[in-house]
Amino acid sequence: GMMVKRGVARPVALVVVVLCVIAVAIATPDAGRHLTDQVRELHIPKAGDLVPTVVEFGLNEVFLLPGSPQYDGQRLNMKYLHLLKVEDLMWTFQKNANLTTTGKPLGGWESPDSQVRGHFVSMYISASAKAYLTYGDIEQKRKADQMVDILAQVQEALNEDGYLSAFPSEYFTWLENWTKPLPWAPYYVIQKIMTALYDMHTMAGNARAWTILTKLVDYFYNRIQNLVKVHTVARWQQMLSNLPGTESGGMNQFLYILYG
């Protein structure tokens, strides 16, 4: 939720004071002259001086009211988070690193042959961090912490200077070399993974998530630097915005947030 303070109360109050002074001056000239001198000492801001102040509430400061459709929808989402199993969610990540899997892969976009596998799992982790921050859901935080631990194991097992995903890094090689058919949205998925780690660190206090994130960011910093060196900045810009059939998600936006 957002609260906007527009800073209009003080100017309105000053206008009321001035009108009162005029009324008093008409009724009693001597008192009016005294009050007029006091009003001259007041600073009445101009329209250009009024800068709106925007205050953002934290998730732990805003709650939906029971009985509302929004509250019921949120409760349903929480039940869905509780329903899914860690071993199933992390299957494709572990498989990509040749680690032992104990669950079974999810379907749809998280299926083992999906080019965007890992993105739903990342949003699940972000949702878990928000569930903990908003409602203090300890059980959901426990699951998300366990998933972060598995991500650390995957990153270590891949042993690619910090690379981490549920699909191989060759997706980015194909994208950089414009190998047809181009992979659908590898940067979109990576941005979701980074956001999940960031949310776990900032909302759920998971220090390990920050360590994983910095390694992953360093990997792509070095990769993009090499891409620019070999193919120029234009290639990087085209990859993010102009390649038909591909998506880059909010990678730039997330990096701005991380830098700030």
Number of C-alpha atoms within 10 A of each C-alpha: 10 10 10 10 12 11 13 12 9 11 16 12 11 16 12 11 14 16 12 14 20 16 13 17 17 13 11 11 13 12 13 17 16 12 18 16 10 10 15 10 8 9 9 14 11 8 9 6 9 12 11 11 11 11 11 11 11 12 15 14 10 11 11 11 10 10 8 10 11 12 14 14 11 14 13 12 14 16 11 10 17 14 9 13 12 17 17 15 22 27 23 27 26 23 16 18 20 12 16 9 15 12 13 14 18 17 11 11 14 21 16 20 12 15 19 23 23 27 23 16 24 24 17 18 28 23 21 29 29 21 24 21 21 16 11 14 15 15 13 20 23 13 18 25 21 15 20 21 15 18 23 18 18 24 22 16 15 19 12 12 14 19 21 30 25 27 21 16 15 10 17 17 14 14 20 17 12 14 12 8 9 18 20 18 20 25 23 18 28 26 22 24 26 25 23 25 29 25 22 28 18 14 20 23 16 19 13 16 24 18 13 23 22 15 16 21 19 14 16 16 12 12 14 15 14 12 17 15 10 10 13 12 14 9 17 16 12 12 18 18 12 12 15 10 10 18 18 18 18 17 18 12 11 16 14 10 11 13 7 6
